Amino acid sequence: MNVKTKSEASPSPAPAPATATKQFSVNPRSSRTSNLWGFTLIEVLVAMFLLAILGTAGFTMLSQITETRSRIEGQSTRLNALQRTFYWLAEDITQIADRPIRSAVDSELPAFEFNIQGDSLFQFTRAGWTNPAGDILPARSTLQRVAYELEDDRLLRSYWYHLDGLSEEPTRRRQLLDGLEDLTMRFMDDEGSWQETWPPIGVEEDPGLPRAVEFTFELEDMGSVVRIFGLPG
């Protein structure tokens, strides 16, 4: 009788077929950093350099714009002062009247007086002084005594409210121009010749009024400016 062993009687089952699997070793640190992106040190330095260039250029442009604007505003203010001076000179000189006055010490002053070494550069009587409040205030003359004077580098315009009986101090004073280095004047006589003083040197009789007055302004920022104003008549 044949006796089968246990191994023969019940053969062991065949092993399961091996499946093709591929295993990866996962490093938690490398997995976490592989999903992040950043700048290198060189890139950061380049970005900072470009930002510094743009900031410097913008600041320089802003400074130039501000400086140009300030210079333009200064020139505009200067031109306005010069034009205002020419306006008042034209208003006064073109309306000079041949009307002498009496001073506060009861001395007669000519209608046009030039005194380069006195307090006033020149004085004169002009017409056309309007009185808008004539219906309210006491009536006054339409003639006005005006003086132009130099004070340091400033040109001032003064006037008196009354012609005769002038006080030493004018009623009103107003600055017209500053930055004036020098101011010279010439006067045209009846023959069309220019005179350095008025009345001309050597003339004993009253020559009356000049035909025109020439002003030469020496300005510290604009150089020499010449204007000629004709007198009435």
FENCORLIN-V452531 format. One record per residue. N is the residue number from 0. BURIAL is 1 if it has 16 or more other ideal C-beta (glycine too) atoms within 10 Angstrom, else 0. D_FIRST is the distance of its C-alpha to the first C-alpha in Angstrom with 1 decimal. Layout:
# FENCORLIN-V452531
{{N:BURIAL:D_FIRST} {N:BURIAL:D_FIRST}}
This chain:
# FENCORLIN-V452531
{{0:0:0.0} {1:0:3.7} {2:0:6.3} {3:0:9.8} {4:0:12.8} {5:0:15.8} {6:0:17.7} {7:0:15.4} {8:0:14.9} {9:0:18.6} {10:0:20.6} {11:0:24.0} {12:0:26.9} {13:0:29.2} {14:0:32.4} {15:0:35.5} {16:0:37.9} {17:0:40.7} {18:0:44.1} {19:0:47.1} {20:0:49.3} {21:0:52.4} {22:0:53.5} {23:0:57.2} {24:0:58.6} {25:0:61.5} {26:0:64.4} {27:0:66.3} {28:0:69.7} {29:0:69.5} {30:0:68.5} {31:0:71.5} {32:0:74.0} {33:0:72.9} {34:0:74.2} {35:0:77.7} {36:0:80.6} {37:0:83.8} {38:0:86.8} {39:0:87.0} {40:0:89.8} {41:0:91.6} {42:0:91.5} {43:0:93.0} {44:0:95.7} {45:0:96.6} {46:0:96.8} {47:0:99.0} {48:0:101.2} {49:0:101.7} {50:0:102.4} {51:0:105.0} {52:0:106.7} {53:0:106.8} {54:0:108.2} {55:0:110.9} {56:0:111.9} {57:0:112.1} {58:0:114.2} {59:0:116.5} {60:0:117.0} {61:0:117.7} {62:0:120.2} {63:0:122.0} {64:0:122.3} {65:0:123.6} {66:0:126.1} {67:0:127.3} {68:0:127.7} {69:0:129.8} {70:0:131.9} {71:0:132.6} {72:0:133.5} {73:0:135.9} {74:0:137.5} {75:0:137.9} {76:0:139.6} {77:1:141.8} {78:0:142.9} {79:0:143.6} {80:1:145.9} {81:1:147.7} {82:0:148.1} {83:0:149.4} {84:1:151.9} {85:1:153.1} {86:0:153.3} {87:1:155.6} {88:1:157.7} {89:0:158.2} {90:0:159.0} {91:1:161.6} {92:1:163.3} {93:0:163.7} {94:1:165.5} {95:1:167.8} {96:1:171.2} {97:1:174.5} {98:0:175.2} {99:0:176.3} {100:1:175.6} {101:0:177.0} {102:0:174.9} {103:0:174.6} {104:0:177.5} {105:0:179.6} {106:0:179.5} {107:0:179.1} {108:1:175.8} {109:1:175.6} {110:1:173.4} {111:1:171.1} {112:1:170.8} {113:1:168.7} {114:0:168.3} {115:0:165.5} {116:0:166.3} {117:0:166.6} {118:0:164.0} {119:1:164.0} {120:1:163.2} {121:1:165.4} {122:1:166.8} {123:1:168.2} {124:1:169.1} {125:1:167.0} {126:0:167.4} {127:0:164.9} {128:0:163.7} {129:0:162.6} {130:0:162.9} {131:0:160.2} {132:0:161.2} {133:0:164.9} {134:0:165.2} {135:0:163.9} {136:0:164.9} {137:0:168.5} {138:0:169.5} {139:0:169.3} {140:0:170.2} {141:0:168.0} {142:1:168.9} {143:1:166.7} {144:1:167.1} {145:1:164.0} {146:1:163.2} {147:1:160.4} {148:1:159.7} {149:0:157.4} {150:0:155.6} {151:0:153.4} {152:0:151.2} {153:0:151.6} {154:1:154.0} {155:1:155.4} {156:1:157.3} {157:1:159.8} {158:1:162.4} {159:1:165.1} {160:0:165.6} {161:0:169.4} {162:1:171.4} {163:0:174.5} {164:0:174.5} {165:1:171.1} {166:0:169.5} {167:0:168.1} {168:0:164.5} {169:1:163.3} {170:0:162.0} {171:0:158.6} {172:0:156.6} {173:0:153.5} {174:0:151.4} {175:1:150.9} {176:1:149.3} {177:0:147.9} {178:1:146.8} {179:1:150.3} {180:0:151.4} {181:0:154.8} {182:1:156.9} {183:0:160.0} {184:1:162.5} {185:1:165.1} {186:1:167.7} {187:1:169.3} {188:1:173.0} {189:0:175.2} {190:0:175.4} {191:0:171.7} {192:0:171.4} {193:0:168.9} {194:1:170.2} {195:0:168.3} {196:0:170.2} {197:1:172.0} {198:1:174.9} {199:0:175.1} {200:0:176.6} {201:0:180.3} {202:0:180.8} {203:0:183.3} {204:0:183.5} {205:0:180.8} {206:1:178.6} {207:0:176.9} {208:1:173.3} {209:1:171.2} {210:0:169.9} {211:0:166.3} {212:1:164.2} {213:0:161.5} {214:1:158.7} {215:0:156.4} {216:1:153.4} {217:0:151.6} {218:1:148.2} {219:0:145.7} {220:0:142.8} {221:0:144.4} {222:0:147.3} {223:0:150.7} {224:0:151.3} {225:0:154.7} {226:0:156.1} {227:0:159.6} {228:1:161.1} {229:0:164.4} {230:1:167.0} {231:0:168.5} {232:0:171.7}}
